[in-house]
Structure formats: C-alpha cells, structure tokens
Amino acid sequence: MSMKSEKLASPPGAAENGGVNLPETSGLLQAKKERKKVTLHQLRLMHSAGEKIAMLTCYDATFARVLNNAGVDAILVGDSLGMVVQGRDSTVRVSLDEMLYHTRCVARGNTHAWIVGDLPFGSYHQSVDQAMRSASALMQSGAHMVKLEGGGWTVDTVRFMSERGVSVCSHLGLTPQSVHALGGYRVQGRDSLAAQTLALQAQELADAGAAMMVLELIPSALAAKVTAALPIPVIGIGAGAQCSGQVLVLHDMLGVADGRAPKFARDFVNDSDGLDRGIESAVRRYVAAVKDGSFPVESVHTY
Ligand code: KIV
C-alpha cells in the first residue's frame, strides 16, 4: 500500500489544533483517527448516539480507497452502476455477475468502511432460496450487508436471510428497480394512504430482521416519522435531513452526472467555493497542456 493511500483526510478543526488533535466528542472522528473497521455494531452505536452516518456509492477499488481516506462510514456498491458506469437509462438490466465484479473491486480498495452490496433486479424475486444464493455470492465477493428493494413481498426474504446470518438493508420509497411500474422517478409516499403503507412496511421489515433501511425520494416529514419509529439506522437519499444518515450516488456528488443529477443531489466538487475545480475542468487543463506543450515538463515528468 502506498504512503498516499495511508494518508488520513484532515478532519474539521484539525487546522486549529495544529493538525493533530481530534475532538474527543466525535465517535466518527475518533474512528478515523484509529482507523477502526466500521461494523454493524458501530453503526448501531452511531445511530443511537445521534451521530449521522455518511454513506456514498462506489464501484471500484480506487474510489473505495478515496472514500475510506475521506472517512465515509459505509459504501454502497449500488446497482446505480447500471446508469453511472454502464450508461443505461435504468438499473433494471444490471446482472448479479456485474454486481459481484464491482463488489470485488470495491472490497480490494476498502480499508475500514462497511460495504453494502445491492441485490440486482431478478436476483431475489423468485424465492427465498434464490435470494439466499444471490446474497451468499455478494457476501463472498466482499459485501458485509446486502440491500434489496421493496416492502410487503420481501418480508419473508428479509426474515429468511437475517435468520441465517445475513445482514440485510431494505430499501423503500422510490425503488429504482420498479421504475417502469412506478411510472418514472417520482416522489413516493405523498398521499396519506401511501405514507401509511410505507411506514407500515418499514416497521414490518425491521421486525423481520432488516438491520438498516434506505428511504429514497419521499417527503422529509414521512422520512422523519419512519426514522423516529424504527430501532435501526435509516439512510436517506432525497428524504430530508432527519434520517440517521445520508447516501448519494458518487457521480452526482462529484458533479460528473452530465446534467442528470436529481434535485436532491449536491455537487460537492463544483459548488463549494465557486472556483472551477471540477474533474471536467482538470481534463480540460490536461488537454490544453498537451496541446500547448506545457505537459510533460522535461525536468519533472520525463526519465
Ligand atoms: O443503487 C444505488 O445507488 C442505490 C441508492 C440510490 C440508494 O440504491
């Protein structure tokens, strides 16, 4: 492992403290300092202490290393890779083999984050046996937890897998694998019946053994209510600030989603200080430097 990948990100407040002292009060910062592996137990402690959980999607070893060095608690190897890596218009065609490949890549670059692997469309729909086989393959590829979409009909699957030692994350609200049935990427749980149904399903899934839950694209008041009612960490995406933590698709927060990022995403590369520091601008500078001959520099980049 290179020196670079060993480097820890500077925590907030490090400058005031001469770059070494971390506030004793923050479990997250403490965990980063000691580079402890994040476990489900630790996520539960963070949840009960009210410490927000930071999760991002990731699909390869290099970014897994970057995310670890920056202190993310959990990585989601999401089937969103169908859209942001494969260029498809939905997640529906992602295969289990593709998920296994990307999970293995992420696991190789991971040092301490909790890895959640998505069960793709069709890999858990037929029977609990099929789901268990798919979950086993994901875990043997490096996932610590598997995520599956849907309420009601997934309860038996969640129970079956949890009883057999699989940690399971459920996913409610906008469930992208059902995008065609839902009529597009639309906010879910808006009317009171839909909201009630979602809250009931969330409770059933937690009772069946789900250890974590993702809520996507639902009104923040509903997400807050579900989060308060459940004993497990609830991670929001487009679900407001009251969840136990947040997840974003990596490409959305890096500002490389080509105008396709949803309203709830924030571009953390380009919006921080108004300066043009984005990845696209770095590539633009590379092209310009090659063309004007300022790269490579004889004394620096050549042998
Ligand atoms: O696949 C994915 O990235 C996801 C997130 C949108 C939660 O499921």
Residues whose N, C-alpha, C, O or C-beta is under 5 A from the ligand:
A	BS01	KIV	T57 G78 D79 S80 V214 I237
